[in-house]
Amino acid sequence: MIPKLAVEAFAHAFEQAQVLSVDVIYVDAQQLVQKNKDGEVTILKDLSDAYVVPKLKHTVLRRNKKHEVMA
């Protein structure tokens, strides 16, 4: 519930910033984009190298069997 509300709040703030004729900077298609007051879009930086795919280990985790102590 909270993540959904956070996304909605961010979307509302983004729309408000565009309506108020303020420069807005955001990421679109792995590029840092600036939208000016008059609607002109400028690409500031390519962020494609910032996205990294993690390498996952494919190992099987097994529990050690408990040995009963006979006393």
Sequence and secondary structure as in RCSB ss.txt:
>XXXX:A:sequence
MIPKLAVEAFAHAFEQAQVLSVDVIYVDAQQLVQKNKDGEVTILKDLSDAYVVPKLKHTVLRRNKKHEVMA
>XXXX:A:secstr
 HHHHHHHHHHHHHHHHHHTT  EEEEETTEEEEE TTS EEEEEE GGG                     
